[in-house]
Amino acid sequence: MSLKKITTGQDSFLDIVANLVGILIILVVVVGAQASASWVHPSPDEKLVTEIDDLKESGLRLTDTIKKMQLDNEALGEQQAKENRLAADLTDQRHVVLVRLEVLKKKLDEAKKTRIEKIAAIDTLAAVEFEKKEAFEARQRKLADELEELNRESKAISYNNQPQTKVIKHFPNPIAKTVFSDEVHFCLNNGRLSYVPMSELISRMRSQWKANAEKLRRADQAIEVVGPVHDYRMQYELVVQTAYDRMGGGAMPQKTVSFKGFRLLPSSPLIGETIEEALLADSDFQKRLSVLEPRKTTVSIWVYPNDYQSHAMLKEWIHRNGFQMASWPLDHGKRISGGPTGFKTSAQ
């Protein structure tokens, strides 16, 4: 082998070695550079990256939740404001209704007051009309009596001048005694005898006492009528009396309702039965007495001046049948009446 060939072979080997060394140096530089980059900026862990991503997502969800809660809070605020306005409207409506109720209540009270006053005025007018009617009937009866008297006088003038004797039966009256037994009332007027339902009318008056006394809250006087019962009505009067009780340094008024009196009003001038009919066995007069015990019953007769002769006939029958009798004379135009103390009949 020649030297030239040896030298050429060594050069090739050295070139190869040099190339290898250069490659190694380049590799060392590249590795060192990479190592340096890794040391300055280390790569994040996958778990840490996952947690960071989860936190980012949680943050986003939290932001969305906060926004949603803000929207819900605004909606609740609007709903609350709407309910507050509705409550205020309802309060205003309730106030208006209460005001209207108060006005209606006042109107109702005024209407009741007006009605009571009208009823009282009607009752007063009715009482006045009754009095007028009674006065008119009394005048009619008086005129009838005067006419009858004139007729009797006219007939008497035509008679002869010889005196005529008229026999009247007389029953001696024993000493009067106050009646505490059963008592039945009759009225003798214009030759007619009528039953007077005294106890029935008084019972009705007492049953209406409380209701009629309520009218005296706004008035000092009330006139009421009950009936009719057996052709009679009872007109009675209630009044308010004020008494003063001394208490401390002053006087307190105490109001009480009192019964002033009553009177009986017949339904018409011609009621009852004639005295002749009354003395018959099947008359209303005898039927009423047939259910009573004579010794324990007093027959009270209210009689007018023009009926004394009929009264004598009736008195004879009553004594003959064992009853006690009491008489109550009445003037023309007067009515059967009583007061707070009532009346106790003197029996004969």
C-alpha positions in Angstrom: 0.0 0.0 0.0 1.4 3.3 -0.9 1.8 6.3 1.5 -0.6 8.2 -0.6 -3.3 5.7 -0.2 -2.6 5.4 3.6 -2.9 9.2 4.0 -6.1 9.3 2.0 -7.6 6.6 4.2 -6.6 8.4 7.4 -8.1 11.6 6.2 -11.4 9.9 5.5 -11.4 8.3 9.0 -10.6 11.7 10.6 -13.3 13.3 8.6 -15.7 10.7 9.8 -14.6 11.1 13.4 -14.8 14.9 13.1 -18.3 14.6 11.7 -19.3 12.3 14.5 -17.8 14.7 17.1 -19.6 17.6 15.5 -22.8 15.7 15.5 -22.2 14.8 19.2 -21.5 18.4 20.0 -24.6 19.5 18.2 -26.6 16.9 20.1 -25.1 18.1 23.4 -26.0 21.7 22.6 -29.6 20.8 21.5 -30.1 18.6 24.7 -28.6 21.3 26.8 -30.9 23.9 25.3 -33.9 21.7 25.8 -32.9 21.0 29.3 -32.4 24.7 30.0 -35.9 25.5 28.5 -37.4 22.7 30.6 -35.8 24.1 33.7 -37.0 27.6 33.2 -40.6 26.7 32.0 -41.6 23.4 33.4 -44.6 21.7 31.7 -47.8 21.6 33.9 -49.1 18.4 35.4 -52.2 16.9 33.7 -54.1 16.7 37.0 -53.4 20.3 37.7 -54.5 21.3 34.3 -57.7 19.3 34.8 -58.4 21.0 38.2 -57.7 24.4 36.7 -60.2 23.7 33.9 -62.7 22.5 36.5 -62.3 25.7 38.4 -62.7 27.7 35.3 -66.0 25.9 34.5 -67.1 26.2 38.2 -66.4 29.9 38.0 -68.4 30.2 34.8 -71.3 28.3 36.3 -71.1 30.4 39.5 -71.2 33.5 37.3 -74.3 32.2 35.5 -75.9 31.3 38.9 -75.2 34.8 40.2 -76.7 36.4 37.1 -79.7 34.1 37.4 -80.2 34.9 41.1 -80.0 38.6 40.2 -82.7 38.1 37.6 -84.8 36.1 40.1 -84.3 38.8 42.7 -85.4 41.5 40.3 -88.5 39.4 39.4 -89.3 38.9 43.1 -88.9 42.6 43.7 -91.4 43.4 40.9 -93.8 40.7 42.2 -93.5 42.2 45.7 -94.2 45.7 44.4 -97.2 44.4 42.5 -98.6 42.7 45.6 -98.0 45.9 47.7 -99.9 47.9 45.1 -102.7 45.3 45.2 -102.8 45.4 49.0 -103.0 49.2 49.0 -105.9 49.0 46.5 -107.7 46.5 48.6 -107.1 48.7 51.7 -108.6 51.7 49.9 -111.6 49.6 48.7 -112.2 48.3 52.2 -112.1 51.9 53.5 -114.6 53.0 50.9 -116.9 50.0 51.8 -116.7 50.8 55.5 -117.6 54.4 54.8 -120.6 53.3 52.7 -121.7 50.9 55.5 -121.5 53.7 58.0 -123.6 56.0 55.8 -126.1 53.2 55.2 -126.3 52.5 59.0 -127.0 56.2 59.7 -129.7 56.2 56.9 -131.2 53.0 58.4 -131.3 54.6 61.9 -132.9 57.7 60.5 -135.5 55.6 58.6 -136.3 53.7 61.8 -136.6 56.9 63.8 -138.9 58.3 61.1 -141.0 55.1 61.0 -141.4 55.2 64.8 -142.4 58.8 64.7 -144.9 58.1 61.9 -146.4 55.2 63.8 -146.7 57.4 66.9 -148.4 60.1 64.8 -150.8 57.5 63.3 -151.6 56.1 66.8 -152.3 59.7 68.0 -154.4 60.4 64.9 -156.3 57.1 65.5 -156.9 58.0 69.1 -158.2 61.4 68.0 -160.5 59.8 65.5 -161.8 57.4 68.1 -162.6 60.3 70.4 -164.3 62.1 67.6 -166.3 59.0 66.7 -167.3 58.5 70.3 -168.3 62.1 70.7 -170.4 61.8 67.5 -172.0 58.6 68.8 -172.6 60.3 72.2 -174.4 63.2 70.5 -176.4 60.7 68.5 -177.5 58.9 71.6 -178.2 62.1 73.4 -180.4 63.3 70.5 -182.1 59.9 70.4 -182.8 60.1 74.2 -184.1 63.6 73.8 -186.3 62.4 70.9 -187.6 59.5 73.0 -188.3 61.8 75.9 -190.2 64.2 73.6 -192.2 61.2 72.3 -193.0 60.1 75.8 -194.1 63.6 76.8 -196.2 63.8 73.6 -197.9 60.6 74.5 -198.4 61.7 78.1 -200.2 64.9 76.9 -202.7 62.7 75.1 -203.4 60.6 78.2 -206.2 61.6 80.5 -205.3 63.6 83.6 -206.0 60.7 85.9 -202.9 59.7 87.7 -201.5 56.3 86.7 -199.9 54.0 89.2 -196.8 52.2 88.1 -195.5 49.3 90.3 -191.7 48.8 90.4 -190.3 45.9 92.3 -187.7 46.7 94.8 -185.0 44.6 96.3 -183.4 45.9 99.5 -179.7 46.3 99.1 -177.6 44.7 101.9 -174.5 46.4 103.2 -172.0 46.6 100.4 -168.9 44.4 100.5 -165.8 44.4 98.4 -165.7 41.7 95.8 -162.8 39.3 95.9 -164.6 36.4 94.0 -165.0 35.8 90.3 -166.5 38.7 88.4 -168.2 38.9 85.0 -169.0 42.2 83.3 -172.0 43.3 81.2 -173.0 46.7 79.8 -176.6 47.8 79.6 -177.1 50.6 77.0 -180.1 51.6 74.9 -182.1 48.6 76.2 -179.4 46.1 75.0 -177.2 44.0 77.2 -173.7 43.1 75.9 -170.9 41.0 77.4 -167.8 43.0 78.4 -164.6 40.9 78.0 -162.7 42.7 80.6 -160.3 39.9 81.6 -159.6 38.9 78.0 -158.7 42.5 77.0 -156.5 43.1 80.0 -154.7 39.8 79.3 -154.0 41.0 75.7 -152.9 44.4 76.9 -150.3 42.7 79.3 -149.0 40.5 76.5 -148.3 43.5 74.3 -146.9 45.7 77.2 -143.2 45.0 76.6 -143.4 45.5 72.8 -145.4 48.8 73.1 -143.1 50.1 75.9 -140.2 50.1 73.4 -141.9 53.0 71.6 -141.4 55.1 74.6 -137.7 55.3 74.1 -138.2 58.3 71.8 -141.5 59.5 73.1 -143.0 60.3 76.6 -146.5 58.9 75.8 -148.0 56.1 73.7 -151.6 55.2 73.1 -152.3 51.6 72.0 -155.4 49.6 71.1 -156.0 45.9 71.5 -159.0 43.8 70.2 -161.7 43.6 69.2 -162.8 40.8 71.5 -166.6 40.1 71.6 -167.4 43.5 70.1 -165.1 45.6 72.4 -161.6 47.1 72.0 -159.4 48.4 74.7 -157.6 51.7 74.3 -154.9 52.2 76.9 -152.2 54.8 77.5 -148.5 54.4 78.6 -146.5 57.3 79.9 -142.8 57.8 81.0 -142.2 59.0 84.5 -138.8 60.4 85.5 -137.5 60.1 89.1 -134.2 61.5 90.3 -131.9 59.4 92.5 -129.2 61.3 94.4 -125.8 59.8 93.9 -122.7 61.5 95.1 -122.9 65.2 94.4 -125.7 65.1 91.8 -128.9 63.5 90.8 -129.3 60.7 88.2 -132.6 60.6 86.2 -134.4 57.2 86.3 -137.1 56.6 83.7 -139.9 54.1 84.2 -142.9 53.2 82.0 -146.2 53.5 83.8 -149.8 52.5 82.9 -152.0 55.6 83.0 -155.4 54.1 82.2 -157.7 52.4 79.8 -161.2 52.7 78.3 -163.4 50.2 76.3 -164.6 51.0 72.9 -167.7 49.2 71.4 -167.4 48.2 67.8 -170.9 49.6 67.0 -173.8 51.3 68.8 -176.0 48.2 68.5 -174.2 45.3 70.1 -175.4 42.5 72.4 -179.1 41.5 72.8 -182.2 43.2 74.1 -183.1 42.9 77.7 -186.1 40.7 76.7 -183.8 38.4 74.8 -181.3 38.3 77.6 -183.9 37.0 80.0 -184.7 34.0 77.8 -183.2 30.6 78.7 -181.0 30.3 75.5 -179.6 33.8 75.6 -175.9 34.7 75.5 -176.3 36.3 78.9 -177.6 33.2 80.6 -175.2 30.8 78.7 -172.2 32.7 80.1 -173.6 32.6 83.7 -174.6 29.0 83.5 -170.9 27.8 83.7 -170.3 29.9 86.8 -171.0 29.2 90.5 -173.6 31.7 91.7 -172.4 32.0 95.3 -168.8 32.7 94.1 -169.6 35.0 91.2 -170.5 38.7 91.1 -172.3 40.1 88.0 -171.2 43.7 87.4 -173.5 45.7 85.3 -172.4 49.0 83.7 -175.6 51.0 83.1 -176.5 54.3 81.5 -179.2 56.7 82.8 -181.8 55.7 80.2 -181.7 52.0 81.1 -182.5 52.0 84.8 -185.9 50.3 84.2 -184.1 47.5 82.3 -181.6 47.4 85.1 -184.3 46.7 87.6 -185.6 43.8 85.5 -182.1 42.4 85.2 -181.5 42.9 88.9 -184.5 40.8 89.8 -183.4 37.9 87.6 -179.8 38.0 89.0 -181.0 37.9 92.7 -183.5 35.2 91.9 -180.8 33.0 90.5 -178.5 33.4 93.5 -175.8 35.7 92.0 -174.3 38.8 93.6 -174.7 42.0 91.7 -172.7 45.2 91.4 -173.8 48.3 89.4 -171.6 50.9 87.8 -173.5 53.9 86.6 -172.2 55.7 83.6 -173.0 59.2 82.3 -174.1 59.8 78.7 -171.1 59.7 76.4 -168.8 58.1 79.0 -167.0 54.8 78.4 -166.1 51.9 80.7 -162.7 52.8 82.0 -160.1 52.0 84.7 -156.8 53.2 86.0 -153.5 51.8 87.4 -155.2 50.7 90.6 -158.0 49.1 88.7 -161.4 49.0 90.4 -163.0 46.8 93.1 -166.7 46.4 92.8 -169.0 46.8 95.7 -171.4 43.9 95.5 -175.0 44.1 96.8 
